Amino acid sequence: MIPSKFLERMRGYFDTPTFEAFCAALEAPPVRAFRVNTDKTTAARLLPLLPFVSTPLPFAKNAYYATNDKIGAHPAHHAGMLYMQDPGAISTVAALPLEKGLRVLDLCAAPGGKSTQLASAIGREGVLVSNEYVTSRARILQGNIERMGVTNTLVTNLDSAAVANFFGNYFDLVVVDAPCSGEGMLRKYEVAGEEWSEENVALCAARQRDILTNAAKCVAPGGRLLYATCTWSLDENEENVAWFLDSFPDFSLSPVADCVTAVTADGISVKGHDLTACRRFYPHISPGEGQFIALLTRSNEAAATPIPKNNAQPLSRADEDTVGAFLAQALQGIPEGRLCRLGDKVFLCPDVPLPPRGIFAAGVCIGTLVKGRLEPHHHLYSAYGRDFKRILPFSANDPRTAKYLAGEEIDAPELQNTQNGYAAVLYEGAPLGGGKHVAGKLKNHYPKGLRNK
């Protein structure tokens, strides 16, 4: 149920016909969309596999409207070939051009839609720090990073102050998809209406200002800060942007990409600031849920802070030999990167300083060291499955796909004439998982928590 006090507040933003159109849109069903993970597949290969009709989004490449989002058990989802995401959320990262090789921070990153979109855009030569303060949500974030086969991302579980204190202004782009009152999700989630109140709006706005204060410290000279919420309240959006511009005069508001401007409404000017360059994603203007976007650019005159100390834990010589031997045996070539250890796990780390605590994952988890040997991790199969010496390919009509996703042992006659060893499973060319080949059988290594029931 949509709160009446919320509608009273929204009435003040529109003329009568527009308000009526807005209210009518809130009565319509939510709109679903997805992005194609071009690091694993192509739209031409993915779309025929999906059990619903797909039409392109007008403001983002390789993104499509969907008539259904009940796809969690589909092999394409398991293989990270797509990410289900609201159109408005997709528009946020689409709001600015992203070059390969950027240093990016996603400060409030769970569940990972924007992080995986950012990681793909900046390429393996770029680096992303994907941070989430809530531990349970950080685990979900980590799982989506692994499913999508992302290689260039450090996943951290820190508060925004700890991130700022460690990294300083290290990043070319900082994304703050801030926790908010969720007004843009009212028609999608009933709980959003149950939890909405004017008091919660005020609490969210204050928390967002704290996060923005720390986010500003992380932006390099000449860098950008992309602020987003999935709400429409002035308190959490334009009023916070106006406060930010007053508090940090070395930042200025910048226009977003024309493709996003075309499907959104202008921001609302407040407190003497022209904020029309901010964008409001409304369901009566463009299909999708609510979103607010503001792009802020920092002056080149800001002083750069020193690059932080790297707290990576190196491997012992014996562990290096163990990992090197495993990679040589399993893969056609050893991927670029540095090896580091977190507990008993070994990671192929991106070129980013590692903080002393709060790390969930540092790049790709190669595996776990157990009594002088290495047991491969699912992330290695997902990220580098195509590089394995032994590959078991499944087509869309192969009955072994369902058996594999259920955790069963698989017949692997394609590997009969190869040596026993670790093998990657590909679904329609996309890395799905792996296992151990033994005499024409594949011992299933698909994680138990991900298997179809």
C-alpha positions in Angstrom: 0.0 0.0 0.0 1.3 3.4 -1.0 1.3 5.8 2.0 -1.0 8.8 1.7 1.5 11.2 3.3 4.0 10.2 0.6 1.5 11.1 -2.1 0.8 14.4 -0.4 4.5 15.2 -0.6 4.8 14.1 -4.2 1.8 16.3 -5.2 3.9 19.3 -4.5 6.5 18.3 -7.2 4.0 18.1 -10.1 1.2 19.9 -11.8 -2.2 18.2 -11.6 -2.1 16.2 -14.9 1.5 15.0 -14.3 0.6 14.0 -10.7 -2.3 12.0 -12.0 0.0 10.3 -14.6 2.5 9.5 -11.8 -0.1 8.0 -9.6 -1.5 5.9 -12.4 2.1 4.6 -13.1 2.4 3.5 -9.5 -0.7 1.4 -9.9 0.9 -0.5 -12.8 3.0 -3.6 -12.3 6.8 -3.1 -11.7 9.0 -3.2 -14.8 11.8 -5.7 -15.0 15.1 -5.5 -16.9 18.5 -7.1 -17.2 22.0 -6.5 -18.5 23.9 -8.9 -20.7 27.3 -9.8 -19.1 29.4 -9.2 -22.2 32.5 -10.5 -20.4 30.8 -14.0 -20.6 28.5 -13.9 -23.6 26.8 -11.7 -26.2 23.2 -10.6 -26.6 22.9 -12.6 -29.8 23.8 -15.8 -27.9 21.9 -15.1 -24.7 18.5 -13.8 -25.8 17.3 -17.0 -27.6 18.0 -18.9 -24.4 15.7 -16.8 -22.1 12.1 -17.8 -21.3 10.7 -14.4 -21.9 10.5 -11.6 -24.5 13.3 -9.0 -24.4 13.3 -5.5 -25.8 16.2 -3.1 -25.7 16.5 -0.2 -23.2 17.0 3.1 -25.0 19.7 4.4 -22.7 22.1 1.6 -22.1 23.9 -0.9 -24.4 23.3 -4.6 -23.9 20.4 -3.9 -21.5 16.8 -5.1 -22.1 13.3 -5.0 -20.6 12.1 -8.4 -19.5 8.5 -9.7 -19.1 9.6 -11.9 -16.2 12.4 -11.9 -13.6 11.8 -15.5 -12.2 15.1 -16.7 -13.6 17.2 -17.7 -10.6 17.3 -21.4 -11.5 18.0 -20.8 -15.2 21.5 -22.0 -16.4 22.1 -18.6 -18.0 21.7 -17.0 -14.6 23.9 -19.5 -12.8 26.5 -18.9 -15.5 26.5 -15.1 -14.9 25.4 -14.4 -18.4 23.0 -11.7 -17.2 22.1 -9.6 -14.2 18.5 -8.8 -13.4 18.3 -5.1 -12.5 15.7 -2.3 -12.4 15.9 0.0 -15.5 16.4 3.0 -13.2 19.4 1.4 -11.5 20.9 0.6 -14.9 20.5 4.3 -15.9 22.8 5.4 -13.0 26.0 3.9 -14.4 24.9 4.7 -17.9 24.8 8.4 -16.9 28.4 9.0 -17.6 31.1 7.7 -20.0 33.5 5.3 -18.4 37.0 4.7 -19.8 39.0 1.5 -19.5 41.5 1.5 -16.7 39.8 3.8 -14.2 40.1 3.4 -10.4 36.5 3.2 -9.1 34.9 3.0 -5.7 31.4 1.7 -5.2 30.9 2.8 -1.6 27.4 1.2 -0.9 27.6 -1.7 -3.3 25.3 -4.6 -2.3 23.7 -6.5 -3.9 26.1 -5.8 -6.8 24.2 -4.6 -9.8 26.1 -1.3 -10.2 29.4 -2.9 -9.2 29.2 -5.6 -11.9 28.2 -2.9 -14.4 31.1 -0.7 -13.4 33.6 -3.6 -13.4 32.7 -4.5 -16.9 32.8 -0.9 -18.2 36.3 -0.2 -16.8 37.7 -3.5 -18.0 40.3 -5.8 -16.5 42.9 -3.0 -16.8 40.8 -0.9 -14.4 40.2 -1.6 -10.7 37.0 -1.5 -8.6 36.7 -1.4 -4.8 33.2 -2.7 -4.0 32.3 -1.9 -0.4 29.3 -2.8 1.7 28.9 -1.9 5.3 26.3 -4.6 6.3 28.1 -7.9 6.6 25.2 -10.1 5.4 24.8 -7.9 2.3 28.5 -8.0 1.6 28.2 -11.8 1.3 25.5 -11.4 -1.3 27.7 -8.8 -3.1 30.6 -11.2 -3.1 28.4 -14.0 -4.5 27.3 -11.8 -7.4 30.8 -10.7 -8.1 31.8 -14.4 -8.4 28.8 -15.4 -10.4 29.5 -12.7 -13.0 33.1 -13.7 -13.3 34.5 -10.3 -12.3 38.3 -10.3 -11.9 39.2 -6.7 -11.1 37.4 -6.1 -7.8 38.3 -5.8 -4.2 35.2 -6.6 -2.0 35.3 -4.9 1.4 33.1 -4.8 4.5 33.9 -1.4 6.0 32.1 1.8 7.1 32.6 4.8 4.8 34.9 6.6 7.2 37.3 3.6 7.3 37.3 3.5 3.5 38.1 7.2 3.3 40.8 7.1 6.0 42.6 4.3 4.3 42.4 5.2 0.6 42.3 9.0 0.7 41.5 10.5 -2.7 42.7 7.5 -4.7 39.7 7.1 -7.0 38.8 8.6 -10.4 35.1 7.9 -9.7 33.2 7.3 -6.5 29.7 5.9 -6.7 27.4 6.4 -3.8 24.2 4.5 -4.3 23.1 5.5 -0.8 20.8 3.7 1.6 17.5 5.6 1.4 13.8 5.6 2.2 13.0 3.6 -1.0 10.2 5.6 -2.3 11.1 4.5 -5.8 10.4 0.9 -4.8 6.9 1.4 -3.4 5.1 -0.5 -6.2 7.7 -3.2 -6.3 8.1 -4.1 -2.6 5.2 -3.9 -0.1 7.7 -3.6 2.7 8.8 -0.3 1.3 5.4 1.2 2.0 5.2 -0.4 5.4 8.6 1.2 6.4 8.0 4.6 4.9 7.6 7.6 7.2 8.7 11.2 7.2 10.9 10.4 10.2 12.7 7.7 8.3 13.2 10.1 5.3 14.9 12.5 7.7 17.0 9.8 9.2 18.1 8.6 5.8 19.0 12.1 4.7 21.2 12.6 7.7 23.0 9.3 7.1 23.5 10.1 3.5 25.2 13.3 4.4 27.7 11.4 6.6 28.4 9.0 3.7 28.8 11.8 1.2 31.3 13.5 3.6 33.5 10.5 3.5 32.9 9.8 -0.2 34.2 13.4 -1.0 37.5 12.5 0.6 37.9 9.6 -1.8 37.6 11.5 -5.1 40.9 12.3 -6.9 41.6 15.8 -8.2 39.5 16.1 -11.4 37.6 13.0 -10.4 33.8 12.5 -10.3 31.3 11.5 -7.6 28.1 9.8 -8.8 25.3 10.1 -6.2 22.2 8.0 -6.5 19.2 7.0 -4.5 16.1 4.9 -5.3 13.8 7.6 -3.7 12.2 10.8 -4.8 12.3 12.9 -1.6 13.9 16.3 -1.8 15.4 15.8 1.6 17.5 12.8 0.4 18.2 14.1 -3.1 18.4 17.8 -4.2 18.6 19.1 -0.7 21.6 16.8 0.0 23.2 17.9 -3.3 22.7 21.5 -2.4 24.2 20.9 1.1 27.1 19.0 -0.5 27.9 21.8 -2.9 27.9 24.3 0.0 30.1 22.1 2.1 32.5 21.1 -0.6 33.1 24.1 -2.9 35.7 22.3 -5.0 32.9 20.2 -6.4 30.4 21.3 -9.1 27.3 19.7 -10.6 27.8 18.2 -14.1 25.3 17.1 -16.8 24.8 13.4 -17.4 24.8 11.6 -20.7 22.2 12.7 -23.2 20.7 9.2 -23.4 19.8 9.3 -19.7 18.6 13.0 -19.8 16.2 12.0 -22.5 14.3 9.5 -20.3 14.4 11.4 -17.0 13.0 14.6 -15.5 15.1 17.6 -14.4 16.1 17.9 -10.8 14.3 20.4 -8.6 16.3 23.6 -7.7 16.5 24.4 -4.0 18.4 26.7 -1.7 19.6 29.0 -4.5 21.2 26.2 -6.5 20.3 25.4 -10.1 19.9 21.6 -9.8 18.2 20.9 -13.1 21.2 18.8 -14.2 20.2 16.3 -11.5 18.0 13.6 -13.0 14.8 12.0 -11.7 13.7 8.7 -13.1 9.9 8.5 -12.9 7.7 5.5 -14.0 5.3 7.8 -15.9 8.2 9.1 -18.1 10.2 5.9 -18.6 9.4 2.3 -17.7 11.1 1.4 -14.5 11.2 2.1 -10.8 12.3 5.3 -9.1 15.9 6.7 -9.2 17.7 9.9 -8.5 21.1 10.7 -10.1 23.5 13.6 -9.5 27.0 13.7 -11.1 29.5 15.9 -9.3 33.0 16.8 -10.5 36.0 17.7 -8.3 38.3 20.6 -9.2 41.8 19.7 -10.5 43.2 22.0 -7.9 42.6 19.6 -5.0 45.8 18.2 -3.5 46.3 14.4 -4.1 46.9 12.2 -1.0 49.7 9.6 -0.9 48.9 6.2 -2.2 48.1 4.0 0.8 50.3 1.3 2.1 49.5 -2.2 0.8 48.7 -4.7 3.5 48.7 -7.7 1.2 49.9 -10.9 2.9 52.4 -12.6 0.6 52.7 -16.3 0.1 55.5 -18.4 1.4 57.9 -19.9 -1.1 56.3 -23.3 -0.6 52.8 -22.0 -1.1 53.9 -20.1 -4.2 55.2 -23.4 -5.6 52.0 -25.1 -4.8 49.8 -22.5 -6.4 52.1 -22.2 -9.4 52.1 -25.9 -10.0 48.3 -26.0 -9.8 47.8 -23.2 -12.3 50.3 -24.7 -14.7 48.5 -28.0 -14.5 44.9 -26.6 -14.7 45.1 -23.6 -17.0 46.5 -23.0 -20.5 48.3 -19.9 -19.2 48.7 -18.2 -15.9 46.6 -14.9 -15.7 48.4 -11.7 -14.9 48.3 -10.4 -11.3 49.9 -10.8 -8.0 49.2 -13.6 -5.6 48.2 -12.8 -2.0 46.8 -14.8 0.9 43.7 -14.1 3.1 43.5 -16.7 5.8 43.8 -20.1 4.0 42.6 -18.7 0.7 44.8 -17.5 -2.2 43.7 -14.7 -4.5 44.9 -13.3 -7.8 44.7 -9.6 -6.7 44.1 -6.5 -8.8 46.6 -3.7 -8.6 45.0 -1.9 -5.6 46.2 -1.4 -2.1 44.7 -3.8 0.4 43.3 -2.4 3.7 44.4 -4.0 7.0 40.9 -5.4 7.7 37.5 -5.9 6.3 38.4 -7.7 3.1 35.9 -10.2 1.7 37.7 -10.9 -1.6 40.7 -9.5 -3.3 40.2 -10.2 -7.0 39.7 -13.8 -8.0 39.9 -16.5 -5.3 42.0 -19.2 -6.9 41.4 -21.7 -4.1 42.0 -22.9 -0.6 45.4 -24.2 0.7 44.8 -27.6 2.4 47.8 -29.6 3.6 50.2 -28.6 0.9 47.7 -28.7 -2.0 45.3 -26.2 -3.5 41.5 -26.9 -3.8 40.1 -24.6 -6.6 37.4 -22.1 -5.8 34.2 -21.5 -7.8 35.3 -18.0 -8.6 38.3 -19.4 -10.6 36.1 -21.5 -12.8 33.6 -18.6 -13.2 36.3 -16.0 -14.1 38.8 -18.1 -16.1 36.8 -21.1 -17.2 37.6 -20.6 -20.8 41.4 -20.8 -20.0 41.2 -24.3 -18.5 43.1 -27.1 -20.3 40.1 -29.4 -19.8 36.7 -28.0 -20.8 33.3 -29.7 -20.7 30.9 -27.8 -23.0 27.2 -28.0 -22.4 24.6 -26.8 -25.0 21.2 -25.4 -24.1 19.5 -28.8 -24.8 22.1 -30.9 -23.0 20.4 -32.8 -20.1 23.7 -32.8 -18.2 23.3 -29.1 -17.4 20.4 -29.7 -15.1 22.2 -32.6 -13.5 25.3 -30.5 -13.0 23.3 -27.7 -11.4 21.7 -30.2 -9.0 25.2 -31.3 -7.9 25.3 -34.7 -9.6 28.3 -36.5 -11.0 28.5 -36.0 -14.8 29.4 -38.3 -17.6 32.3 -36.5 -19.5 33.1 -38.6 -22.6 34.6 -35.4 -24.2 37.4 -35.7 -21.6 37.9 -39.4 -21.9 41.2 -39.0 -23.8 42.6 -36.3 -21.5 44.5 -36.7 -18.3 42.7 -36.6 -15.0 42.5 -33.2 -13.4 40.4 -30.1 -12.8 38.0 -29.1 -15.6 35.7 -26.1 -16.3 32.1 -26.5 -17.3 30.8 -24.0 -20.0 27.1 -23.4 -20.7 26.6 -22.1 -24.2 30.2 -20.9 -24.1 29.9 -19.1 -20.7 31.9 -20.4 -17.7 29.4 -22.1 -15.4 31.5 -23.9 -12.9 33.9 -26.8 -12.7 34.9 -30.1 -11.2 37.5 -32.8 -11.3 37.8 -35.1 -14.3 38.5 -38.8 -13.4 38.3 -41.4 -16.1 35.5 -39.9 -18.2 33.5 -38.7 -15.2 33.3 -35.2 -13.7 33.3 -35.0 -9.9 30.9 -32.1 -9.3 32.4 -29.0 -7.6 29.4 -26.7 -8.0 28.9 -25.0 -4.6 26.2 -26.7 -2.6 24.6 -23.3 -1.7 24.1 -22.4 -5.3 22.7 -25.7 -6.6 19.1 -26.1 -7.8 16.9 -28.0 -5.4 
